[in-house]
Amino acid sequence: MSEEMDVMAARLDEAANDAANLMKALSNPGRLRILCALVPGDKTVSEIEEAVGASQSYVSGQLLRLRAEGLVECTRAGRSMHYQLADPRVRPLLERVYELFCPV
């Protein structure tokens, strides 16, 4: 195998691993509901709780995981935290999922 093919194979492996890790993060229905809730725009934790019908502790735990995965980020506004989608590569995918599966 040539060096160029080795480099291409390594890049493909890296891209496949990145995609697989994203799909793992999206494979949890609770996390996916939270991400879908953020497609229209940023929300506070309480707004996310209401949108997905889950407790504060569950939503906070899932948001922590999503932040660690680099899928959401938060900003502080006074005493509340506002969450939004962080990875621009994920937005088009989530918009399509939102369009197909999330109720209006």
N, C-alpha and C positions, 0 to 999 in steps of 0.2 A: 504494500500500500504506500502511496506517495505521501510526502509530508503535507501537501495541500489537502489530500483526502483525510488525513488524520486530523487536521485542524477543523475541517468541515464536520467530521464525525463528532469531535469534541464539542463544537458549537451546537450541533443538533442534540447531543446528549444533555447539555446544559439547558437548552430551551425546553426540551421534553420534561426535564426535572422541574423546571419552574412552572410549567403548565400543570404537571401532575400535583405539585404542592398547592397551586391555586384551586384545582378541582377538589382536593381534599378539604380545603377550607370551606369551599362552597357546598360540600356534600352533607353538611349538617343542616337540617331544616331550620333550626332556630337561628343559626348564623345567617343563612340565606334570607330568612324573613327580615332580619335586621338590615341586611344590605339592601334588600328591595325597598324597605322603608326609607332608606337614605337616597335612593335614586332621584326623587323629586327635589331634594335639597337637604340642608343640614337640619338636625333635630337635637333637642335636649334628651337626656336619659328618660325623663318622664314622658316625653312625646313618643319616644321609641317604645317604652313600656306599653303605652296605650295603643300604639299602632300594631304591635305584635301580640298583645294580650298576655304579657309575661310579667313576672315579678321583677322588682328592682334588682334583687341579688342575681337572678338569672341573667338579665340583660347586662348588668355590669360585668359579670364573669365572661359573657360572650364578647362584649366590647373589648375587654382586656385581651382576649385571644386574637380578635380581629386587628387590634392595634399592634400586637406582637407580630402578626403576619404581614403588617404593612398595608392592610386593606382599608382601614379607617384611621382618621386622625381627629384630634379634638382641640378646641380652643376654648378658653375660659372667657365668659362674659359675666362679670360680677360673680355671683355665687353659683352660676350654672355652667355646665360643660356642654358645648355644642359639638356634635359629631357629624362628620361628613366623609364621603368616600375619599380615599387618599391616592390610590394607584390609578393613574389615568388609563392604563391598559385595561383595567377592570370595568370601567364605566360602560363602554359599548357592549360588553358581554352582559352586564347586569341590566342595562336598558332593554336589551332584547329579551332576557328572562322576564323582566318586569312587564314588558309589552305582551308576552305570550301567556304568563302565568299569574301575575299579580292582579287582584281585583281593583277596579277603578273606584 
